Amino acid sequence: MKRLWGISLLLGMLVLACGHAIVLAEENSSPISASGKTASAETFVVEKATRTATLTAFTRARNSMTLVSEVSARVSKVPLDVGDVIGKKGVFAYLDATFIKLDLARNRADQQRLKSDVTFYGKERKRYEDLVKQKTAAQSTLDSYTRDYATAKHQLRALQVEERSLLEQLSRHTLKGPAGWKVIERSIEPGEWVNVGDKVAELGRYDVLLVPFALSSGEYRALKSLGREVTLRLPDLGKTVMAHVERVSPGFDPETRKINVDLQIDSGELEFRGGIRTELTLHLPDPGGSVLVPESALVKAYEEHFLVTPAGKRVRVVLLGSGGEGVKRVTSPQVRPGDVFLKQPSGNSS
């Protein structure tokens, strides 16, 4: 009886040992998917999901200015029209300067007379200085010529200052703007009378273009992440051009909650003018906090989807939709960008 009990005990121990060996073998073997294929131990890193925002703006002049008249006069000639480029001399129009030229001629004639008086009184003063030294002339006569000489010189200087003033007024009868700028608006015609401060033209600089955008804080951060140069699409022309951030307003519009940013286009195969529609594409973080995962990483069970950690733990996620070819967009409070999961876990039926 004791012998039979010993044999039973020995058989039981052998059965336990075999069972333990089978469990170890199962733990060390690769997991088998529902399709019967061995799952890969390859992992992936969760990435942020983004949304694409396309912003539209229109080109405008790099700078613009209003040209006004600084004198009152009649318009004699306007050689430029709307769309024309101002030449190297900067001339836009001419005002009638007949009276200024007459005043200038009178001034110069008076200067010639005074120069003759200065020469005469100077010689007489010098001659009487010698005569007074020889005591052959009165000191009062020398004083008189000295006074006349000084008066003539002062009058000549006053006329010279007046001449410079007349020349400046004459130059302002030629209405000028920056060379290379274009005429946006022309407000005068020949024969028309203009007064001081009247608008005569609107000018713009079009050798470079500005594209104004109003961006939210998130859009501005996305723009900065693109670097110094960004690509703008011109949908009406079927082209793209390179631009860079020219200026950023330090102000903030409390109503729109936007930041004003100007992009500048320096070159490109296009006509440089205002009103060209441009599109700026920015990739922004998904506001719902969704992430991107490979489609092969999703395990479906009981109408729910899971990701599997390298340790074999399942994490439930909500499938939102496609995030591109072979990529799905999901969300879960337990899944964050940078987390690591199995790329093709066991139980994936795909």
Contacts in CASP RR format, 6 or more apart in sequence:
PFRMAT RR
TARGET T0000
AUTHOR 0000-0000-0000
METHOD contacts of the structure
MODEL  1
MKRLWGISLLLGMLVLACGHAIVLAEENSSPISASGKTASAETFVVEKAT
RTATLTAFTRARNSMTLVSEVSARVSKVPLDVGDVIGKKGVFAYLDATFI
KLDLARNRADQQRLKSDVTFYGKERKRYEDLVKQKTAAQSTLDSYTRDYA
TAKHQLRALQVEERSLLEQLSRHTLKGPAGWKVIERSIEPGEWVNVGDKV
AELGRYDVLLVPFALSSGEYRALKSLGREVTLRLPDLGKTVMAHVERVSP
GFDPETRKINVDLQIDSGELEFRGGIRTELTLHLPDPGGSVLVPESALVK
AYEEHFLVTPAGKRVRVVLLGSGGEGVKRVTSPQVRPGDVFLKQPSGNSS
30 38 0 8 1.000
30 39 0 8 1.000
30 41 0 8 1.000
31 38 0 8 1.000
31 39 0 8 1.000
31 345 0 8 1.000
31 346 0 8 1.000
31 347 0 8 1.000
32 38 0 8 1.000
32 39 0 8 1.000
32 346 0 8 1.000
33 39 0 8 1.000
33 344 0 8 1.000
33 345 0 8 1.000
33 346 0 8 1.000
33 347 0 8 1.000
33 348 0 8 1.000
33 349 0 8 1.000
34 347 0 8 1.000
34 348 0 8 1.000
34 349 0 8 1.000
35 349 0 8 1.000
39 342 0 8 1.000
39 344 0 8 1.000
39 345 0 8 1.000
39 346 0 8 1.000
39 347 0 8 1.000
39 348 0 8 1.000
40 342 0 8 1.000
40 343 0 8 1.000
40 344 0 8 1.000
41 310 0 8 1.000
41 342 0 8 1.000
42 342 0 8 1.000
42 343 0 8 1.000
42 344 0 8 1.000
43 310 0 8 1.000
43 340 0 8 1.000
43 341 0 8 1.000
43 342 0 8 1.000
43 343 0 8 1.000
44 293 0 8 1.000
44 294 0 8 1.000
44 297 0 8 1.000
44 340 0 8 1.000
44 341 0 8 1.000
44 342 0 8 1.000
44 343 0 8 1.000
45 338 0 8 1.000
45 339 0 8 1.000
45 340 0 8 1.000
46 291 0 8 1.000
46 292 0 8 1.000
46 293 0 8 1.000
46 335 0 8 1.000
46 336 0 8 1.000
46 337 0 8 1.000
46 338 0 8 1.000
46 339 0 8 1.000
46 340 0 8 1.000
46 341 0 8 1.000
47 291 0 8 1.000
47 292 0 8 1.000
47 337 0 8 1.000
47 338 0 8 1.000
48 285 0 8 1.000
48 286 0 8 1.000
48 289 0 8 1.000
48 291 0 8 1.000
48 292 0 8 1.000
48 337 0 8 1.000
49 285 0 8 1.000
49 286 0 8 1.000
49 289 0 8 1.000
49 290 0 8 1.000
49 291 0 8 1.000
49 292 0 8 1.000
49 323 0 8 1.000
49 329 0 8 1.000
50 283 0 8 1.000
50 284 0 8 1.000
50 285 0 8 1.000
50 286 0 8 1.000
51 283 0 8 1.000
51 284 0 8 1.000
51 285 0 8 1.000
51 286 0 8 1.000
51 287 0 8 1.000
52 281 0 8 1.000
52 282 0 8 1.000
52 283 0 8 1.000
52 284 0 8 1.000
53 219 0 8 1.000
53 222 0 8 1.000
53 281 0 8 1.000
53 282 0 8 1.000
53 283 0 8 1.000
53 284 0 8 1.000
54 279 0 8 1.000
54 280 0 8 1.000
54 281 0 8 1.000
54 282 0 8 1.000
55 213 0 8 1.000
55 215 0 8 1.000
55 219 0 8 1.000
55 279 0 8 1.000
55 280 0 8 1.000
55 281 0 8 1.000
55 282 0 8 1.000
56 277 0 8 1.000
56 278 0 8 1.000
56 279 0 8 1.000
56 280 0 8 1.000
57 211 0 8 1.000
57 212 0 8 1.000
57 213 0 8 1.000
57 277 0 8 1.000
57 278 0 8 1.000
57 280 0 8 1.000
58 211 0 8 1.000
58 274 0 8 1.000
58 275 0 8 1.000
58 276 0 8 1.000
58 277 0 8 1.000
58 278 0 8 1.000
59 209 0 8 1.000
59 210 0 8 1.000
59 211 0 8 1.000
59 265 0 8 1.000
59 273 0 8 1.000
59 274 0 8 1.000
59 275 0 8 1.000
59 276 0 8 1.000
59 278 0 8 1.000
60 209 0 8 1.000
60 210 0 8 1.000
60 211 0 8 1.000
60 212 0 8 1.000
60 274 0 8 1.000
60 275 0 8 1.000
61 182 0 8 1.000
61 184 0 8 1.000
61 204 0 8 1.000
61 205 0 8 1.000
61 206 0 8 1.000
61 209 0 8 1.000
61 210 0 8 1.000
61 274 0 8 1.000
62 204 0 8 1.000
62 205 0 8 1.000
62 206 0 8 1.000
62 207 0 8 1.000
62 208 0 8 1.000
62 209 0 8 1.000
62 210 0 8 1.000
62 264 0 8 1.000
63 204 0 8 1.000
63 205 0 8 1.000
64 184 0 8 1.000
64 202 0 8 1.000
64 203 0 8 1.000
64 204 0 8 1.000
64 205 0 8 1.000
65 177 0 8 1.000
65 178 0 8 1.000
65 181 0 8 1.000
65 202 0 8 1.000
65 203 0 8 1.000
65 204 0 8 1.000
66 199 0 8 1.000
66 201 0 8 1.000
66 202 0 8 1.000
66 203 0 8 1.000
67 92 0 8 1.000
67 175 0 8 1.000
67 177 0 8 1.000
67 199 0 8 1.000
67 200 0 8 1.000
67 201 0 8 1.000
67 202 0 8 1.000
67 203 0 8 1.000
68 197 0 8 1.000
68 198 0 8 1.000
68 199 0 8 1.000
68 200 0 8 1.000
69 95 0 8 1.000
69 175 0 8 1.000
69 194 0 8 1.000
69 195 0 8 1.000
69 196 0 8 1.000
69 197 0 8 1.000
69 198 0 8 1.000
69 200 0 8 1.000
70 172 0 8 1.000
70 196 0 8 1.000
70 197 0 8 1.000
71 95 0 8 1.000
71 169 0 8 1.000
71 172 0 8 1.000
71 173 0 8 1.000
71 196 0 8 1.000
72 193 0 8 1.000
72 194 0 8 1.000
72 195 0 8 1.000
72 196 0 8 1.000
73 95 0 8 1.000
73 96 0 8 1.000
73 97 0 8 1.000
73 173 0 8 1.000
73 193 0 8 1.000
73 194 0 8 1.000
74 95 0 8 1.000
74 96 0 8 1.000
74 191 0 8 1.000
74 192 0 8 1.000
74 193 0 8 1.000
74 194 0 8 1.000
75 93 0 8 1.000
75 94 0 8 1.000
75 95 0 8 1.000
75 96 0 8 1.000
75 188 0 8 1.000
75 189 0 8 1.000
75 190 0 8 1.000
75 191 0 8 1.000
75 192 0 8 1.000
75 193 0 8 1.000
75 194 0 8 1.000
76 94 0 8 1.000
76 95 0 8 1.000
76 96 0 8 1.000
76 190 0 8 1.000
76 191 0 8 1.000
77 93 0 8 1.000
77 94 0 8 1.000
77 190 0 8 1.000
78 92 0 8 1.000
78 93 0 8 1.000
78 94 0 8 1.000
78 186 0 8 1.000
78 188 0 8 1.000
78 189 0 8 1.000
78 190 0 8 1.000
79 91 0 8 1.000
79 92 0 8 1.000
79 93 0 8 1.000
80 86 0 8 1.000
80 91 0 8 1.000
80 92 0 8 1.000
80 93 0 8 1.000
80 183 0 8 1.000
80 186 0 8 1.000
81 183 0 8 1.000
81 186 0 8 1.000
82 183 0 8 1.000
82 184 0 8 1.000
82 185 0 8 1.000
82 186 0 8 1.000
83 182 0 8 1.000
83 183 0 8 1.000
83 184 0 8 1.000
84 182 0 8 1.000
84 183 0 8 1.000
85 180 0 8 1.000
85 181 0 8 1.000
85 182 0 8 1.000
86 92 0 8 1.000
86 176 0 8 1.000
86 177 0 8 1.000
86 178 0 8 1.000
86 179 0 8 1.000
86 180 0 8 1.000
86 181 0 8 1.000
86 182 0 8 1.000
86 183 0 8 1.000
86 203 0 8 1.000
87 179 0 8 1.000
87 180 0 8 1.000
88 179 0 8 1.000
89 176 0 8 1.000
89 179 0 8 1.000
90 176 0 8 1.000
90 177 0 8 1.000
90 178 0 8 1.000
90 179 0 8 1.000
91 174 0 8 1.000
91 175 0 8 1.000
91 176 0 8 1.000
92 175 0 8 1.000
92 176 0 8 1.000
92 177 0 8 1.000
92 183 0 8 1.000
92 200 0 8 1.000
92 201 0 8 1.000
92 203 0 8 1.000
93 174 0 8 1.000
93 175 0 8 1.000
93 188 0 8 1.000
93 200 0 8 1.000
93 201 0 8 1.000
94 173 0 8 1.000
94 174 0 8 1.000
94 175 0 8 1.000
95 173 0 8 1.000
95 174 0 8 1.000
95 175 0 8 1.000
95 194 0 8 1.000
96 173 0 8 1.000
97 170 0 8 1.000
97 173 0 8 1.000
100 166 0 8 1.000
100 169 0 8 1.000
100 170 0 8 1.000
100 173 0 8 1.000
101 170 0 8 1.000
103 166 0 8 1.000
104 163 0 8 1.000
104 166 0 8 1.000
104 167 0 8 1.000
104 170 0 8 1.000
107 159 0 8 1.000
107 162 0 8 1.000
107 163 0 8 1.000
107 166 0 8 1.000
108 163 0 8 1.000
110 159 0 8 1.000
111 156 0 8 1.000
111 159 0 8 1.000
111 160 0 8 1.000
111 163 0 8 1.000
114 152 0 8 1.000
114 155 0 8 1.000
114 156 0 8 1.000
114 159 0 8 1.000
115 156 0 8 1.000
117 148 0 8 1.000
117 152 0 8 1.000
118 149 0 8 1.000
118 152 0 8 1.000
118 153 0 8 1.000
118 156 0 8 1.000
121 145 0 8 1.000
121 148 0 8 1.000
121 149 0 8 1.000
121 152 0 8 1.000
122 145 0 8 1.000
122 149 0 8 1.000
124 145 0 8 1.000
124 149 0 8 1.000
125 142 0 8 1.000
125 145 0 8 1.000
125 146 0 8 1.000
125 149 0 8 1.000
128 137 0 8 1.000
128 141 0 8 1.000
128 142 0 8 1.000
128 145 0 8 1.000
129 142 0 8 1.000
131 137 0 8 1.000
131 142 0 8 1.000
132 138 0 8 1.000
132 139 0 8 1.000
132 142 0 8 1.000
175 200 0 8 1.000
175 201 0 8 1.000
177 203 0 8 1.000
178 203 0 8 1.000
178 205 0 8 1.000
180 205 0 8 1.000
180 207 0 8 1.000
181 203 0 8 1.000
181 204 0 8 1.000
181 205 0 8 1.000
181 206 0 8 1.000
182 203 0 8 1.000
182 204 0 8 1.000
182 205 0 8 1.000
182 206 0 8 1.000
183 201 0 8 1.000
183 202 0 8 1.000
183 203 0 8 1.000
184 201 0 8 1.000
184 202 0 8 1.000
184 203 0 8 1.000
184 204 0 8 1.000
185 201 0 8 1.000
185 202 0 8 1.000
186 200 0 8 1.000
186 201 0 8 1.000
187 198 0 8 1.000
187 199 0 8 1.000
187 200 0 8 1.000
187 201 0 8 1.000
187 202 0 8 1.000
188 194 0 8 1.000
188 198 0 8 1.000
188 200 0 8 1.000
188 201 0 8 1.000
194 200 0 8 1.000
206 272 0 8 1.000
206 273 0 8 1.000
206 274 0 8 1.000
207 272 0 8 1.000
208 264 0 8 1.000
208 265 0 8 1.000
208 266 0 8 1.000
208 272 0 8 1.000
209 264 0 8 1.000
209 265 0 8 1.000
209 272 0 8 1.000
209 274 0 8 1.000
209 276 0 8 1.000
210 246 0 8 1.000
210 262 0 8 1.000
210 263 0 8 1.000
210 264 0 8 1.000
210 265 0 8 1.000
211 232 0 8 1.000
211 243 0 8 1.000
211 262 0 8 1.000
211 263 0 8 1.000
211 264 0 8 1.000
211 265 0 8 1.000
211 278 0 8 1.000
211 280 0 8 1.000
212 260 0 8 1.000
212 261 0 8 1.000
212 262 0 8 1.000
213 260 0 8 1.000
213 261 0 8 1.000
213 262 0 8 1.000
213 263 0 8 1.000
213 280 0 8 1.000
214 253 0 8 1.000
214 256 0 8 1.000
214 258 0 8 1.000
214 259 0 8 1.000
214 260 0 8 1.000
214 261 0 8 1.000
215 223 0 8 1.000
215 258 0 8 1.000
215 259 0 8 1.000
215 261 0 8 1.000
216 257 0 8 1.000
216 258 0 8 1.000
216 259 0 8 1.000
217 259 0 8 1.000
218 284 0 8 1.000
219 282 0 8 1.000
219 284 0 8 1.000
220 248 0 8 1.000
220 259 0 8 1.000
220 261 0 8 1.000
222 282 0 8 1.000
222 283 0 8 1.000
222 284 0 8 1.000
223 230 0 8 1.000
223 245 0 8 1.000
223 261 0 8 1.000
223 280 0 8 1.000
223 282 0 8 1.000
226 282 0 8 1.000
228 244 0 8 1.000
228 245 0 8 1.000
229 242 0 8 1.000
229 243 0 8 1.000
229 244 0 8 1.000
230 242 0 8 1.000
230 243 0 8 1.000
230 244 0 8 1.000
230 245 0 8 1.000
230 263 0 8 1.000
230 280 0 8 1.000
231 240 0 8 1.000
231 241 0 8 1.000
231 242 0 8 1.000
231 243 0 8 1.000
231 281 0 8 1.000
232 240 0 8 1.000
232 241 0 8 1.000
232 242 0 8 1.000
232 243 0 8 1.000
232 263 0 8 1.000
232 265 0 8 1.000
232 278 0 8 1.000
232 279 0 8 1.000
232 280 0 8 1.000
233 239 0 8 1.000
233 240 0 8 1.000
233 278 0 8 1.000
233 279 0 8 1.000
233 280 0 8 1.000
233 281 0 8 1.000
234 240 0 8 1.000
234 241 0 8 1.000
234 270 0 8 1.000
234 276 0 8 1.000
234 277 0 8 1.000
234 278 0 8 1.000
234 279 0 8 1.000
235 277 0 8 1.000
235 279 0 8 1.000
236 276 0 8 1.000
236 277 0 8 1.000
237 270 0 8 1.000
237 276 0 8 1.000
239 269 0 8 1.000
239 270 0 8 1.000
241 265 0 8 1.000
241 267 0 8 1.000
241 268 0 8 1.000
241 270 0 8 1.000
241 278 0 8 1.000
242 265 0 8 1.000
242 267 0 8 1.000
242 268 0 8 1.000
243 263 0 8 1.000
243 264 0 8 1.000
243 265 0 8 1.000
243 266 0 8 1.000
244 263 0 8 1.000
244 264 0 8 1.000
244 266 0 8 1.000
245 261 0 8 1.000
245 262 0 8 1.000
245 263 0 8 1.000
245 264 0 8 1.000
246 262 0 8 1.000
246 263 0 8 1.000
246 264 0 8 1.000
247 261 0 8 1.000
247 262 0 8 1.000
248 259 0 8 1.000
248 260 0 8 1.000
248 261 0 8 1.000
248 262 0 8 1.000
249 259 0 8 1.000
249 260 0 8 1.000
249 261 0 8 1.000
251 259 0 8 1.000
251 260 0 8 1.000
252 258 0 8 1.000
252 259 0 8 1.000
253 260 0 8 1.000
263 280 0 8 1.000
265 272 0 8 1.000
270 276 0 8 1.000
286 329 0 8 1.000
288 331 0 8 1.000
289 331 0 8 1.000
290 320 0 8 1.000
290 329 0 8 1.000
290 330 0 8 1.000
290 331 0 8 1.000
291 329 0 8 1.000
291 330 0 8 1.000
291 331 0 8 1.000
291 335 0 8 1.000
291 336 0 8 1.000
291 337 0 8 1.000
292 323 0 8 1.000
292 327 0 8 1.000
292 328 0 8 1.000
292 329 0 8 1.000
293 307 0 8 1.000
293 317 0 8 1.000
293 327 0 8 1.000
293 328 0 8 1.000
293 330 0 8 1.000
293 335 0 8 1.000
293 341 0 8 1.000
294 326 0 8 1.000
294 327 0 8 1.000
294 328 0 8 1.000
294 343 0 8 1.000
295 326 0 8 1.000
295 327 0 8 1.000
295 328 0 8 1.000
295 350 0 8 1.000
296 326 0 8 1.000
296 343 0 8 1.000
296 344 0 8 1.000
296 348 0 8 1.000
296 350 0 8 1.000
297 307 0 8 1.000
297 308 0 8 1.000
297 341 0 8 1.000
297 342 0 8 1.000
297 343 0 8 1.000
297 344 0 8 1.000
297 345 0 8 1.000
297 348 0 8 1.000
298 305 0 8 1.000
298 306 0 8 1.000
298 307 0 8 1.000
298 317 0 8 1.000
298 319 0 8 1.000
298 328 0 8 1.000
298 330 0 8 1.000
298 348 0 8 1.000
298 350 0 8 1.000
299 305 0 8 1.000
299 306 0 8 1.000
299 307 0 8 1.000
299 308 0 8 1.000
299 314 0 8 1.000
299 345 0 8 1.000
299 347 0 8 1.000
299 348 0 8 1.000
299 349 0 8 1.000
300 306 0 8 1.000
300 349 0 8 1.000
301 347 0 8 1.000
304 316 0 8 1.000
305 316 0 8 1.000
305 317 0 8 1.000
305 318 0 8 1.000
305 319 0 8 1.000
305 330 0 8 1.000
306 314 0 8 1.000
306 315 0 8 1.000
306 316 0 8 1.000
306 317 0 8 1.000
307 314 0 8 1.000
307 315 0 8 1.000
307 317 0 8 1.000
307 330 0 8 1.000
307 332 0 8 1.000
307 335 0 8 1.000
307 341 0 8 1.000
307 342 0 8 1.000
307 345 0 8 1.000
308 314 0 8 1.000
308 315 0 8 1.000
308 341 0 8 1.000
308 342 0 8 1.000
308 345 0 8 1.000
308 346 0 8 1.000
309 315 0 8 1.000
309 340 0 8 1.000
309 341 0 8 1.000
309 342 0 8 1.000
310 340 0 8 1.000
310 341 0 8 1.000
310 342 0 8 1.000
312 342 0 8 1.000
312 345 0 8 1.000
315 332 0 8 1.000
315 334 0 8 1.000
315 335 0 8 1.000
315 341 0 8 1.000
316 332 0 8 1.000
316 334 0 8 1.000
317 330 0 8 1.000
317 331 0 8 1.000
317 332 0 8 1.000
317 335 0 8 1.000
318 330 0 8 1.000
318 331 0 8 1.000
318 332 0 8 1.000
319 328 0 8 1.000
319 329 0 8 1.000
319 330 0 8 1.000
320 328 0 8 1.000
320 329 0 8 1.000
320 330 0 8 1.000
320 331 0 8 1.000
321 328 0 8 1.000
321 329 0 8 1.000
321 330 0 8 1.000
322 328 0 8 1.000
322 329 0 8 1.000
323 329 0 8 1.000
END
